[in-house]
Amino acid sequence: MTRHCRRLLFLFAIALAVASASSELAADTWKAGAAKVIITPEKPMWMAGYASRDHVAEGKSIDLMGKALVLEDPTGKRAVLITLDLVGIDRPLSQSICSVLEKKYGLSRDQVAINCSHTHSGPVVARNLRPMHYLMLTEEQKKQVDDYSHFLEAKLVEAVGQAIKNLAPANVTWGSGKATFAVNRRTNKEPDVPQLRAAGLLKGPVDHDVPVLAVRAPDGKLIAVTFGYACHATVLSLFDWSGDYPGFAQLEIEKAYPDCVALFWAGCGGDQNPLPRRTVELAKHYGSKLAESVAAVVDAPMRPIEGSLKTSYQEIPVALDKLPTTVELQQATQSKDKYVASRAKHLLEQIGEGTPLSQTYPYPVSVWKVGPEVQWVFLGGEVVIDYPVRLKSELTGTRTWVAGYSNDVMAYIPSRRVLMEGGYEGGGAMVYYGLPSIWGPEVEETIVKEVHRQAK
């Protein structure tokens, strides 16, 4: 063999080795991309969350944001988390958004999770909280709501598209922190909270965990971080657009880590409040505390996400309690409570159009397995704190992340305990969402059973 041939064989062997090493590296590499868009209404319109408001928004404290994080495992499997500074979205809007994402980007329903921060300082969205908001508006105001819903959908599709374009090799890690300002509002009277907190006498279940997923470029630069917390975004009740404490927390993080996209997802805070509240200073304070908790996790060693990504989604029939008769609805239209009357009129119209009341609701449950450790559960509605407390104890502790306000915010979701106790979260709030009855007694077991099924 000539010297020239030996040299060619040597170079060929080196090329094979490099190609093999590159292939192994690519096989182990996750990718991620993030993007954000402003979703603040362009014109003054009605605000969502509080029935007491009597006119449209007056101004803006901070912009409302829509954000998207796309994760892709080494096999090419993708999942998209969309976070919104909104009180909630309804099922038809969620379906419409996901349908467009499937057509444009090939994303199946199980690959998309839409989470709302539940800020009470955002606009009315689609038919969410219909008897409280949409049905009480003038035709012109309803058109504003419809126009905003179309605007929102377009913006979110844009954000997901940009996040996909931004996909690049990344190191994905996870950790968990703590923030203690959430208070169980069913067991602590608001005026007494400062004294009870100081004395260590606050009562009732809470979930103070702050799950954190961090995305870094290969050079170590933080490019995205998503974090959750189980607490109502109800510090503010003004007439200014604002993301409330979650909005301020995201701004703090993005200020601390330039070029990072911070995404907040709401946990199961249906019966949790930030107390005391009602001032911008307090909203900034809670946002700062949450941002500090996230930073403490991000700046410490975090556990790497390896392996693969698995996603599942199912809408399950969750039973309602005894449905009202037509006669009962006709009587309810004369109620002095305008929201009771509004709901009754709407349900009678539905029946008149040929759609009878349903004994069940198609409730969305989604579970993502992000690597071998993180189990991410997405539940619809305003879920009370008993759910994450129970699911963490039955599954994998702080490696189980439980989001509420996901994919469809159709009502409060009480545990059996809260349902039996009654009160606002147990059933009183159902009128504002428009469902014809409270949930049946098996609501908790039905939902938890489905989470376990998907988790397996």
C-alpha positions in Angstrom: 0.0 0.0 0.0 1.4 3.4 -1.0 2.0 6.2 1.4 -0.8 8.1 -0.3 -3.4 5.3 0.2 -2.4 5.0 3.9 -2.9 8.7 4.3 -6.3 8.6 2.7 -7.4 5.6 4.9 -6.1 7.5 8.0 -8.1 10.6 7.1 -11.2 8.5 6.3 -11.0 6.9 9.8 -10.7 10.3 11.4 -13.8 11.5 9.5 -15.7 8.4 10.6 -14.8 9.0 14.2 -15.8 12.6 14.1 -19.1 11.8 12.4 -19.8 9.1 15.0 -19.1 11.5 17.8 -21.2 14.2 16.3 -24.1 11.7 15.8 -23.9 10.5 19.4 -23.9 14.2 20.6 -26.9 15.0 18.5 -28.7 11.9 19.7 -28.4 13.1 23.3 -29.2 16.8 22.7 -32.5 18.5 23.6 -33.6 21.6 21.8 -35.7 24.5 23.0 -37.0 27.8 21.7 -39.0 30.6 23.4 -40.9 33.7 22.2 -43.2 36.3 23.6 -45.9 38.7 22.2 -47.8 41.6 23.8 -51.5 40.7 24.1 -52.7 43.9 25.8 -55.9 45.1 24.2 -55.3 47.9 21.7 -58.5 49.7 22.8 -60.3 50.1 26.2 -62.6 47.2 26.8 -64.4 45.4 29.7 -62.1 43.7 32.2 -62.5 40.2 33.6 -62.5 38.6 37.0 -64.6 40.9 39.2 -68.3 41.4 39.0 -68.1 44.7 40.8 -66.4 46.6 37.9 -68.8 49.0 36.2 -66.8 50.4 33.2 -64.0 49.6 30.8 -60.2 49.7 31.5 -58.7 53.1 32.0 -55.1 52.5 31.4 -52.1 50.1 31.7 -49.8 49.3 34.6 -47.7 46.7 32.7 -48.3 44.9 29.4 -50.1 41.6 29.3 -48.0 38.9 27.7 -48.5 35.7 25.7 -45.4 33.4 25.7 -44.5 30.1 24.2 -41.8 27.6 25.1 -41.1 24.7 22.7 -39.2 21.7 24.0 -37.9 19.0 21.6 -36.3 15.8 22.9 -33.4 14.0 21.1 -35.9 11.9 19.0 -37.6 15.1 17.7 -40.7 14.8 19.9 -42.0 18.3 20.7 -44.2 19.9 23.4 -45.4 23.5 23.5 -46.2 25.4 26.7 -48.2 28.6 26.1 -48.7 31.0 29.1 -51.1 33.9 29.1 -51.6 36.9 31.4 -55.4 36.3 31.3 -58.1 35.3 33.7 -58.9 32.2 31.6 -60.0 30.9 28.2 -63.0 28.7 27.3 -63.1 25.4 25.5 -64.0 26.7 22.0 -61.1 29.2 21.9 -58.7 26.6 23.2 -59.8 24.1 20.5 -59.5 26.8 17.8 -56.0 27.7 18.8 -54.9 24.1 18.9 -56.5 23.3 15.6 -54.5 26.1 13.9 -51.3 24.9 15.6 -51.9 21.4 14.3 -52.5 22.7 10.7 -49.5 25.1 10.7 -47.0 23.2 12.7 -48.1 19.6 12.9 -48.7 19.8 16.7 -51.2 17.2 18.0 -53.5 18.2 20.9 -51.4 16.3 23.5 -48.4 18.4 22.5 -49.9 21.7 23.5 -50.7 23.1 27.0 -52.3 26.5 27.4 -52.1 28.0 30.9 -53.6 31.2 32.1 -52.1 33.1 35.1 -55.7 34.1 36.2 -54.9 37.7 36.6 -58.0 39.7 37.4 -56.6 42.7 35.6 -57.0 41.5 32.0 -59.8 41.6 29.4 -62.9 39.5 29.0 -61.9 36.6 26.8 -64.4 34.8 24.5 -67.2 33.2 26.6 -65.2 32.6 29.8 -67.3 33.6 32.8 -70.2 34.1 30.4 -73.0 35.0 32.9 -70.8 37.5 34.7 -69.4 39.2 31.7 -70.3 38.4 28.1 -74.0 38.1 28.6 -74.1 41.4 30.5 -72.4 43.4 27.8 -73.9 45.5 25.0 -73.7 44.3 21.4 -70.8 46.7 20.7 -68.9 45.5 23.8 -69.5 41.9 22.7 -68.0 42.6 19.4 -64.9 44.0 21.1 -64.6 40.7 23.0 -65.0 38.7 19.8 -62.4 40.9 18.0 -60.0 40.5 20.9 -60.4 36.7 20.8 -59.4 36.7 17.1 -56.5 39.0 17.9 -55.3 36.8 20.7 -55.4 33.6 18.6 -53.3 35.2 15.9 -50.8 36.5 18.4 -50.4 33.1 20.0 -49.9 31.3 16.7 -47.3 33.9 15.9 -45.5 33.3 19.2 -45.5 29.5 18.8 -44.1 29.9 15.2 -41.4 32.2 16.4 -40.5 29.8 19.3 -40.2 27.0 16.7 -37.9 29.1 14.6 -35.8 29.8 17.7 -35.3 26.0 18.4 -31.6 25.3 19.1 -29.6 22.9 21.1 -30.1 23.5 24.8 -29.4 22.2 28.3 -32.7 21.8 30.1 -32.7 21.5 33.9 -35.2 21.5 36.7 -35.4 22.3 40.4 -37.9 23.4 43.0 -38.0 26.4 45.4 -40.4 27.9 47.9 -42.5 31.0 48.3 -44.8 31.5 51.3 -47.2 34.3 50.6 -50.1 32.2 49.4 -52.8 31.8 52.1 -55.8 29.4 52.2 -58.6 31.9 52.0 -61.3 29.4 53.2 -59.7 29.0 56.6 -58.2 32.5 57.2 -60.1 35.8 57.4 -58.4 38.4 55.3 -58.0 41.1 58.0 -56.5 38.7 60.5 -53.8 37.3 58.1 -50.8 39.6 59.1 -51.3 38.8 62.8 -51.9 35.1 62.2 -48.8 34.9 59.9 -46.6 36.6 62.5 -47.8 34.2 65.1 -47.5 31.1 62.9 -51.2 30.4 63.2 -52.4 30.3 59.6 -54.6 27.4 58.9 -55.6 25.2 56.0 -53.7 23.3 53.2 -51.3 25.2 51.0 -48.7 24.4 48.3 -45.7 26.7 48.5 -43.6 24.8 46.1 -42.1 26.8 43.1 -41.3 24.3 40.3 -38.7 25.7 37.9 -37.6 24.5 34.4 -34.5 26.3 33.1 -33.3 26.3 29.5 -29.7 27.3 28.8 -27.7 27.7 25.6 -24.6 25.4 25.3 -22.5 28.3 26.5 -24.5 28.5 29.8 -26.6 31.6 29.0 -30.2 31.4 30.4 -32.6 31.7 27.5 -35.8 30.7 29.1 -37.2 29.8 32.5 -40.7 28.6 33.3 -42.0 28.5 36.9 -45.3 27.8 38.7 -47.1 28.8 41.9 -50.5 28.0 43.4 -52.1 31.3 44.3 -54.8 33.6 42.9 -53.5 36.6 40.9 -55.9 38.9 42.8 -53.7 41.5 44.4 -55.1 44.2 42.2 -58.6 45.3 41.5 -58.0 48.5 39.7 -59.0 49.6 36.1 -55.5 49.2 34.7 -54.2 46.3 32.6 -51.7 44.3 34.6 -50.3 40.8 35.0 -50.6 41.2 38.7 -47.9 39.6 40.9 -47.1 36.9 38.2 -46.5 39.7 35.7 -44.2 41.6 38.0 -42.3 38.3 38.8 -41.7 37.7 35.1 -40.4 41.2 34.6 -38.0 40.8 37.5 -36.6 37.6 36.2 -36.2 39.0 32.6 -34.4 42.0 34.1 -32.0 39.8 36.1 -31.3 37.5 33.2 -31.1 39.6 29.9 -32.5 38.0 26.8 -34.3 35.3 28.9 -38.0 34.6 28.4 -39.7 34.0 31.7 -43.0 32.1 31.6 -45.3 31.8 34.7 -47.8 29.0 34.9 -50.6 29.0 37.5 -50.8 26.1 39.9 -53.9 24.9 41.7 -54.7 28.1 43.6 -58.4 28.0 43.4 -58.7 28.5 47.2 -55.4 30.4 47.7 -55.0 34.2 47.9 -52.1 36.6 48.2 -52.9 38.3 51.5 -52.9 41.2 52.3 -53.5 42.7 48.9 -55.1 45.6 46.9 -52.1 47.8 46.2 -49.6 47.9 43.4 -46.8 47.9 46.0 -48.0 44.6 47.3 -48.3 43.1 43.8 -44.7 44.1 43.1 -43.6 42.8 46.5 -45.1 39.3 45.9 -43.7 39.3 42.4 -40.3 40.1 43.8 -40.5 37.3 46.4 -41.5 34.8 43.7 -38.7 36.0 41.4 -36.2 35.6 44.2 -37.3 32.1 44.8 -36.9 31.3 41.1 -33.4 32.9 41.0 -32.3 30.9 44.0 -33.1 27.7 42.1 -31.7 28.9 38.8 -28.4 30.0 40.4 -27.9 26.8 42.3 -27.0 23.4 40.8 -30.1 22.0 39.0 -30.9 18.5 37.9 -30.5 17.8 34.1 -33.4 16.8 31.9 -32.3 13.8 29.8 -34.1 10.9 28.2 -37.3 11.6 26.2 -40.5 13.6 26.2 -43.9 12.0 26.5 -47.2 13.8 26.2 -50.8 12.7 26.7 -54.2 14.5 26.7 -57.7 13.3 27.3 -61.1 15.0 27.9 -63.0 12.9 30.4 -66.7 13.1 31.3 -67.0 14.6 34.8 -70.5 14.3 36.2 -72.5 17.3 37.4 -75.0 17.0 40.2 -78.8 17.1 39.7 -79.7 19.3 36.7 -82.4 22.0 36.9 -85.7 21.4 35.2 -87.1 23.8 32.6 -89.6 25.1 35.1 -86.8 25.8 37.7 -84.9 27.7 35.0 -87.9 29.7 34.1 -88.4 30.6 37.8 -84.7 31.5 38.0 -85.0 34.1 35.2 -87.0 36.2 37.7 -84.2 36.1 40.4 -83.1 39.3 41.9 -79.6 38.1 41.5 -78.8 39.2 37.9 -76.2 36.5 37.4 -78.6 33.7 38.4 -81.1 35.2 36.0 -78.5 35.6 33.3 -77.4 32.0 33.5 -81.0 30.7 33.5 -81.9 32.7 30.4 -78.8 31.4 28.6 -79.5 27.8 29.5 -83.1 28.2 28.3 -81.9 29.6 25.0 -79.6 26.6 24.7 -82.4 24.2 25.3 -84.6 26.1 22.9 -82.0 25.8 20.1 -82.1 22.0 20.5 -79.2 21.4 22.8 -80.3 19.8 26.0 -78.4 20.2 29.3 -75.6 17.7 29.6 -75.1 15.6 32.8 -71.3 15.7 32.2 -68.6 18.1 31.2 -65.7 17.2 28.9 -62.9 18.0 31.4 -59.3 18.3 30.1 -56.5 16.3 31.7 -53.0 16.3 30.3 -49.8 14.7 31.6 -46.3 15.4 30.2 -43.2 13.3 31.2 -40.2 15.6 30.7 -37.3 13.2 31.0 -37.3 10.4 33.5 -38.1 12.6 36.6 -40.5 15.5 35.9 -44.2 14.7 35.7 -46.1 17.7 34.6 -49.9 17.6 35.1 -52.3 20.1 33.4 -55.8 20.4 34.8 -58.6 22.6 33.6 -60.6 25.1 35.7 -59.9 26.7 39.0 -58.5 23.7 40.9 -58.3 23.8 44.7 -55.2 23.0 46.6 -56.2 19.5 47.7 -55.4 18.2 44.2 -51.6 19.0 44.1 -51.2 18.0 47.8 -52.8 14.6 47.1 -51.2 14.0 43.7 -47.7 14.8 45.0 -48.1 12.4 47.9 -49.4 9.7 45.6 -46.9 10.2 42.7 -43.4 11.7 42.9 -43.4 14.6 45.4 -41.8 17.8 44.1 -41.1 16.0 40.8 -44.8 16.1 40.1 -45.9 19.6 39.0 -49.6 20.3 38.9 -51.0 23.2 36.9 -54.6 24.5 37.1 -56.2 27.0 34.7 -55.1 24.9 31.8 -56.6 24.5 28.4 -60.2 25.3 29.5 -61.2 27.4 32.6 -64.9 26.3 32.8 -65.5 26.5 36.6 -64.0 25.9 40.0 -62.9 22.3 40.6 -63.5 21.4 44.2 -62.1 18.4 46.0 -64.6 16.2 47.7 -63.9 17.9 51.0 -64.5 21.4 49.5 -67.6 20.2 47.7 -69.1 18.8 50.9 -68.1 22.0 52.8 -69.8 24.1 50.2 -69.1 27.9 50.0 -67.9 29.8 47.0 -65.3 27.2 45.7 -67.6 24.3 46.6 -70.4 25.4 44.4 -71.4 29.1 44.8 -69.1 30.2 42.0 -70.7 27.9 39.4 -73.4 30.5 38.5 -70.7 32.9 37.2 -69.3 30.3 34.8 -72.7 29.2 33.5 -72.7 25.5 34.2 -76.2 24.3 35.2 -75.3 22.6 38.4 -72.6 22.0 41.0 -70.2 19.0 40.4 -71.2 15.5 41.4 -69.6 13.9 44.5 -67.1 11.9 42.5 -65.4 14.8 40.8 -62.1 14.4 42.7 -61.9 10.7 42.2 -62.7 10.9 38.5 -60.0 13.5 37.9 -57.3 11.9 40.0 -58.0 8.5 38.5 -57.4 9.9 35.0 -54.1 11.6 36.1 -52.9 8.3 37.5 -53.9 6.5 34.2 -51.9 8.9 32.1 -49.0 9.1 34.5 -48.5 5.4 34.0 
